[in-house]
């Protein structure tokens, strides 16, 4: 029997978490991630975008906003230590 989309994404998330944080669980993990999927035919504008990750939703929201700001040129990286 084929996996549902939800089951498939949970399997991918578990595999990614194991690869990025081998042997670590909960607060011991060092690397957070978010995975977005969408249907190529419908596209993300007209279809549903699915998300799964290993971090708290609020942390993922902040990370996604930072990525979007970088893509849009609204985020200037600095090497200066403060």
N, C-alpha and C positions, 0 to 999 in steps of 0.2 A: 504494500500500500504506500502511495506517495505521501510525503510530508505536506502538511498545510504550510502556507506562507509563514504563519506565526511560528510553527515548529522549526521550519527551515532557518528563520532568522535567529531563533534562540540557539540553534545548533551552531550557526556561524559565530554568534556572540561568544558562546562558550569556547569555541576553538580559538578565536582571536584573543580572548582573555588568557587562555592557557599559553599561547605563543608569546604574548606581550608581558605576561606576569607569571612565568613558570614557577609553580609550587607556592604561589602567594595567593592569599584569600583576603577578602574584606579590606580593612584599613592597611594591611601590609602591602597591597598592590601599589605599584609605582607609576603605571601608565594607564591613563583613561582613554577611552575611545567612544566614538559614535559612528554608527553605520546607517546611511540613508539608502533606501532602495525605492525605485519607481519603475513603472511600466514604460518601456521604450516607445510602444505604439501610442499610448495616451500622452506620454510626456508628463513631467512634473507640474506643468501649468494646468493641464486639464484632468489629470488623474490624481491618484492618491499617492502620497509620499509616506513611506513607512520608516520608522526609526527604532533602533535598539542600541544600547550602549551599556557600559559597565559602571558609569558614574551616576551621581545624583543629577536629576533633571535640571536643577538650577545651575549646576556647574557646566553641564553640557550646553545649556542656553548661552551662558557667558562665552564659552569656547566658540560656539557657532557664530555669535555676534562678532567676535574678534576676527574669525576667518573671513566673514563677509566684509568687514571693514577693511581688511587687507586687500581683498579682491577689488574693492571699490576705490582703493587708494586713500582711504580715510584714516589709516593707521600707519604711523611712522615708527618703524623700529629704531631703537637707539641702543648703542653699545655702552652708553654712559652708565656708570653705577651710581645709584643714589642712596 
